[in-house]
């Protein structure tokens, strides 16, 4: 793949978000900073942001289940998947959510991480502790391992995933689940990869050159793949143009997030979701960045701490955000599921 140069628009996006951070640093509650006029179509800058779950070790992988009308989210270090439903208390949905009986000296995140729902209504889990992708029946809780190896070697700790209309799953595999990261004696692969897997086939390597691949998403037409890189020295979001097989033809940096780190803004590029109209909601230093597919910044949701991931729910008109030790809920003006 050819590495293209960073676009001027991407640099402008990072700079604009950086300018937004100082005004939000002193906030004691979640707030939205308007960075562009296009934000008003997507969300009310004065929208109320509600906290629906607290006291989580590390909230991740939010997923709305339309059939069950509930939100699931992961707590990887606690090895628990939790459930929230309107009018009910947060409850434990699955424990262990990843692998049981792991050695804490070797595995720091034994639980589930990113979650997605497939065409059959099953929950597909980036199983950090189990080092595989797992399919879960949300009714019976029956689990099936989908894929756990690349060319005979175990994955590191699958982190996040997205499912194409064809059923193909794109997922990231950094070493975050290991206590010693890249130096872990458990690590079998020489790289930290981005993969594509389809039922009946083997995992295919999309990119093995990223230091810390993390969040992953597809454009609405599925011609582009987006991957967050949570590298503290080179935080960025990559974009890949996909061929007819769903594999990359080239890649380039969509957003350089380095300027956004100034002033100690919390967080790194992490989870992301793309609305049906192409609007991107991307974890970044300072919070959750709302931007166009060309990396034009529209708004920044800040909570004073790292916001790791998000998802659309409640008929696509709500954005749920996992923010460090709590989960937030915010109304949208657009339908994230329908253009």
C-alpha positions, 0 to 999 in steps of 0.5 A, a space after each residue: 500500500 502507498 502511504 500518502 501525505 497528510 492533507 492540509 484539511 486534516 492539519 486544519 482539523 487537528 488545529 481547530 480541535 486544539 483551539 477548542 480544548 482550553 475552553 473545555 478543560 475547566 468543565 466539570 460536566 460533559 459539554 459540546 464545543 461548536 467548531 463549525 456551522 455544520 454541527 447544528 444539523 447534527 446535534 444541538 450544541 446545548 443538548 443535555 448530556 446525561 450520565 447513565 452509568 458510573 463506577 466502571 473500571 474502564 467503559 468500552 464497546 457500547 452497542 445498542 440492541 434494537 430487538 432487546 431495546 437495551 445498551 450493552 457495554 464492556 468493562 475489559 479490566 473487570 471482565 464484565 459486560 453490562 446492560 442498561 435499559 431505560 428506567 432500569 438500573 445497570 446490571 451485569 449481562 455477562 461475566 466473564 465477558 472474555 476469558 476466565 482464569 487468566 493470569 493478571 501478571 500477564 493479562 491486564 484486560 481479560 474481558 470483552 472490548 468492542 462489540 457489534 451486532 450481526 445480521 442475525 441479531 447476535 453480538 460479535 465480541 472483540 474478545 481481548 482476553 480470549 484473543 479471538 472474535 466471539 459470537 454471542 447469542 444475547 438470549 441464551 448467552 451461548 458463545 461461539 469462537 469465530 476466528 482466533 489465529 492468523 497463519 497459525 498464530 494466536 492474535 494479541 488482544 482483539 480490540 474493536 470491530 465493524 461488520 460489512 453488509 457482506 458479513 465480513 468483519 474488520 477488526 484491530 489487534 493491538 497488544 493492549 490486553 497484555 500486561 507487558 504490551 509488545 514485550 509480553 511472552 504471550 505475543 505470538 505475532 510480530 505485528 499489531 494488525 488490522 484484519 478482515 475475516 469472513 465466515 468460511 475463510 481465514 483472517 486476511 491482514 489488511 495492515 500490519 504496519 501500525 503500532 497501535 491500531 484501535 478503533 475501526 469503521 466503514 464508510 456508508 458505501 463501504 468503499 473506505 475503511 477508517 482505523 484509529 492509531 492510539 500511538 502517543 507519539 503519532 496519534 492519527 486516524 488512517 483511511 484506506 480505499 478498498 477494492 471490490 474484495 474489500 481489501 485496501 488499494 492504498 492508505 493515507 492519514 485522514 487526521 493528525 491528532 498530535 496538535 490536539 494533545 497540547 495542554 494535556 488533553 486526555 485521551 487518544 484516537 480510539 473508537 469511532 462510528 460513522 453515521 449513515 450520512 458520513 458524519 464521523 464521531 471519533 475519539 480523539 485527545 480532548 473527547 469525541 470529535 465530530 467531523 466530516 469524511 474530509 476531516 473538517 471539524 464540526 464539534 467536540 464533546 468533552 467530559 474532562 477525561 478520555 472518551 473511548 468509544 460511542 454508538 448510535 441507539 434508540 432508533 438512531 437518534 441517540 449517541 451513547 459514549 463510554 467515557 473512562 469510568 462512566 457512560 453518557 447519553 446524548 440526543 442527536 438531530 440526525 438518525 445515525 442509522 439512516 441517511 
